[in-house]
């Protein structure tokens, strides 16, 4: 005799439904749960809705929450992990730290006006097994490396590129790419990039001008799958 009302508020898409009701939004609503690829996958759908002119704007967000159950699972999967600080570029070490939080954006179709926070120019999903994700030369690279040794190997292929990893600011969580996208948008607004914490940068060690370079936010999953979000002025 479970309550159908309680059940309907427990499923994954309940948060999006309640938000739509509160905002009075009558357009399409979608919840994507695809582990590390959730953000690029949802962005592809949002981009399609905008291109098809099904909507005038999209409220896009990534949300993850931690708790006692997740921490218990974490310690069961990684019993030897004792790191107090994440080390994104130490690819041989399991140093991930659970994180939680939310990042939201308003997305609109491209116009001729000034894009204060930059424009998303490309969204790619694929599998880089035996190859590497197609990052354009000259792009600044924001890596989604978050201390998970199982997902770290492909990031090695991008050494030599100007890059930074900011995961130690927000923790290891599936919607981490949303936080990297937020940092990239703020970098476009300020026209500068800042080093990652604790030396998690390559090619620069102090804030420097973005100077028109696009930013590619790159996230690898556990089996070579990747999501790439490119943003620039």
FENZIWO-V904915 format. One record per pair of residues at least 12 apart in sequence whose ideal C-beta (glycine too) atoms are under 6 Angstrom apart, sorted by the first residue. I is the first residue (numbers start at 1). J is the second residue. Records with the same first field share a line. If there is no record, write none. Layout:
I=J + J
This chain:
12=31 + 33
13=31
16=29 + 31
27=55
35=174
36=174 + 219 + 221
37=227
38=174 + 175
39=62 + 175 + 177 + 178
40=123 + 125 + 227 + 229
43=123
44=123
46=58 + 60 + 107
47=123
50=109
57=106 + 108
58=107
60=105 + 107
61=104
62=103 + 175 + 178
63=102
64=100 + 173 + 174 + 175
65=100
66=98 + 100
74=98
78=94
81=94
83=95
86=147 + 168
88=145 + 165 + 167 + 200
89=200
91=152
94=149
95=147
96=146 + 147 + 148 + 172
97=171
98=171
99=170 + 171 + 172 + 173
101=170
103=178 + 179 + 182
116=189
117=185 + 188 + 189
118=185 + 188 + 231 + 232 + 233
120=231
121=230 + 232
122=230
123=229
124=228
125=227
127=224 + 225
128=154 + 224 + 226
129=224
132=157
133=218 + 226 + 228
135=216
139=214 + 216
140=162 + 193 + 213 + 215
141=158 + 161 + 163 + 216
142=164 + 180 + 184 + 215 + 217
143=155 + 163 + 165 + 218
144=176 + 177 + 180 + 219
145=165
146=167 + 172 + 176
147=172
150=222
151=220 + 222
154=220
162=203
163=202
164=196 + 201
165=196 + 200
166=183 + 196
168=197
177=217 + 219
180=217
181=217 + 229
184=215 + 217 + 231
187=210
188=233
191=210
192=207 + 209 + 210
193=210
194=207
214=230 + 232
215=231
216=228 + 230
217=229
